[in-house]
Amino acid sequence: MSDDGNPRGSWFAVLCLLVSWLMWTGILKGLGIMLPTLTEQFTTETWLTGWLMVIVGDSIYLTGIFAAPLESIFGTRAVIVASGFMVGGSVITASFATSIVQLTVILALGFGPGISFANILSKSMIGRCFNTNYATANGIGQIGSPLGLILMAPLVQLLLDTYGWRGAMLLLGGISLHLVVCGALLRQPSTEKQNQESYQQVPSCEETKSKLRRDKESTSRIQLMKEVLMTIKRSFGISVCLQKTFWIPTVIAISNRLLRTLWNRCLKVTNSHGNITYNVLNNFIDRSVGELILASDSECGNL
């Protein structure tokens, strides 16, 4: 199924995506379960504690744009390994927080960017490894999201009853460090053909000298500003926003996420007195159906 010469390395990328989704949904769900305990522990209002999950969730999406420049500088493997340490270290550090503000800042600066970088770069790696079966590989990786909702909810409740919220956060941080191992197992796909095609003829000494002379003469503040803007454009991949083919699946993905978010909020409002199992099953069905729709759309696009 893999399109490069290293099928085992390709499936490690799928495993990395699965673990990142497992930690993403599992820890956010765990924070929701700890909400009454955190409110009582820090003697604060419920709405203020609820902002913890809102800010942490927003930090995941707002920091995703920095994944591409970090990948171009340090490489996919190094960034995902560092992201695993950020996720695990922030959750472990959060167990020692003495206020709701400290808890929010630690998770927003550590867990949010870390899980965002790992998730985005795992998808990017899968796209490079699976050129013709991306939808299938990505769909398998997305299974981590419903697994996190089903498995982590009772696990967090058990840890909360046994060790308290600090012990539960400490153990969740240790589980999150498995993302470091997944990142260390990644391997870049073979690029020998691309390297051969990228060879260029070496210019002569006279051409090099004349080119350097022209570059010195044309250097100015405007030229430097243009070079800086072009570097930012290449690092962040802004040029993709100018393509029509980019906006078609983007609008579909945004609409899908908007509908899922509204559906989840309606369930929470209408079933505010329901039990955990009911909410978990509804979230599992919602996410599973949504991922199946996206996978089928991607397969149709490949055809």
Secondary structure, 3 states (H helix, E strand, C coil): CCCCCCHHHHHHHHHHHHHHHHHHHHHHHHHHHCHHHHHHHCCCCHHHHHHHHHHHHHHHHHCHHHHHHHHHHHCHHHHHHHHHHHHHHHHHHHCCCCCHHHHHHHHHHHHHHHHHHHHHHHHHHHHHHCCCCHHHHHHHHCCHHHHHHHHHHHHHHHHHHHHHHHHHHHHHHHHHCHHHHHHHCCCCCCCHHHHHHCCCCCCCHHHHHHHHHHHHHHCCHHHHHHHHHHHHHHHHCHHHHHCHHHHHHHHHHHHHHHHHHHHHHHHHHHCCCCCHHHHHHHHHHHHHHHHHHHHHHHHHHHC
